[in-house]
Amino acid sequence: MHNDMTGSAVSPLARLERATNAHDVNEVVACFAADYRNETPAHPERGFTGRDQVRRNWEQIFAAIPNLTARVLRSAVNGDEVWSEWEHRGTRPDGSAHLMRGVIIFGLANESLSWARFYLEPVQEGGGDADAAVRRQVGAAGRPQPASRPAER
């Protein structure tokens, strides 16, 4: 993995990072193919196709987080795929922090981003340790623990 974004395979990624940091919605949209497909496996209902939704999404994001900055932390190229780790930071109008991190796997076609599998999520601060997080994920919080077997005599 690397974050050298000078190679031709990652140039659309670098272009997206620059356009995002410039808050240039037209340039952001131009990074994507007309028939761009976005899949969000952890939230399937958020998937979409096309640049119109890209534009609507980014118009809302730039309006809600006026000082948004985006960084590609790492990237790796595998043929016509670019695996990228992102961080988005900013401040919401109410003064609260906006922080998202995660991975986006992009497909490339004709120097455009043609599809993505999107795993960028809000960062959850606090809330316990790894054990507490696992209990929340599996729904074990508050459940009685299984009874132990009586000792054999």
N, C-alpha and C positions, 0 to 999 in steps of 0.2 A: 504494500500500500504506500501511497505517497500523496502529497498534495501539490505536486508540481503540475499546474494547470496550463502548461504551454503546449502540450501535444495536441494534434488535430482531433483525436478522439474525445478529449475533454474540453475543447474550445467552446462547444455549446454550454457546458457547465460553467465555465469561467464567464461567459457572456451573461448567463442567467444571474450569477452572483453579482456582477457589475450592475446590471439593470435593476436588480432588487435593491442594492445599496444606493442607487441613484433615484429610487422611487419612480422610475419611468415605466409606467404600466404598458405603454405601447411597445417598448423594447422588451419587457418581460414576455408579453404575448407573442412577439415575433420570434422568441426562442423556441416556440412549440410548433409542431406540424399542425396543419389544419384539422387533421383527423386524430389528434392526440388523444390517447386513452389513459386515464388515471385510475388505478386500482388501489384501494386502501384495505388490505386484507383484514386488519383488526376492526375496521368499521366499514363493512361492504356497502352500506347505504350511501356512503360519501363518494363512491366511484362516479366517474362521469366521462364523457367523450366530447372533445371539441374545444376550440379556443375561446368561444363565448363564455364558457364557465370559468376558464382560466382568468379572463378579464374581470368577470364579476367577483371572483375570489380575491384577486389582487387589489381591486378597487376598495373592497371592504377592509382588507388587511392594512393597506396604506392609510386609510381614513382612521382606523381604530388604533394603529400603532405609528404615530407620525414620525417617530425617531427610530424605526426599525432598522437593524443592521443584520446582515446575513453573512455567515462564514462557512465555507467548505473546509471542514477540519481535515478530512482525508478523502482520497478518491483512488479507485483502482479501475483499470480498464480490462474488460474481457470481451474481445471481439467488438461487436456493436453494442455492448452494454457498458455503462459506467456506473459503478457502485460508489455512492457518495455519502459521507457523514456530514450533517449540517448542524449549525446552531443559529437560531434566530433570537435576538435580544431587542428589547425596547421598553417603553413605558406606555401604559394605557392612559386614556384621558383622566381616569380617577386617581392616577399616581401610582397604581400598582405595577409591579414588574411583570413583563411578558418575557418568558423564556421557554423556548422549545428546542428539543434536540432529537436527533434520530437519523435514520438512514433513508435515502431515496435511491432506488435502482432505476436508472433511466435506460431506455432503448434509443438508439440513434438511427436516423435515416436522413440522408441528404443534408447533413450539418444541422439538423433540427432534432429536438427532443420529441420522439414519436410515441413513447409510452412511459409509464412509471408505475412502480410498486412503491407506495408511499407509507413510511413508518415514522414520520415526524410527529412527536407528541409533546404536550405541555410537560414541563419538568415538575414533579411533585416533590416539594420540600417537606422535610419532617415526617412525622407519622410513624415512628418506630424503626425497628431494625429489620433485617432480612427475615427473621422468624415471623414477625408480625405481618410483613408483606405477603409471605406465603400463606399464612392463615387467612388473610383477606381474600387472596386470589382463589383459594379453594373453598371459601365459605365456612371455614372451621371456627371462626371466632364465635365464642359463646356456646358452641356445641359441647355437650358432655363428652368427656374422653371415654373410650371403651373400657368397660370394667375388666379388671385383671382377673385372670383365672385363679381360683383358690389354690393354695399350695397343697401339693400332694402329701399325704401322711405316710 
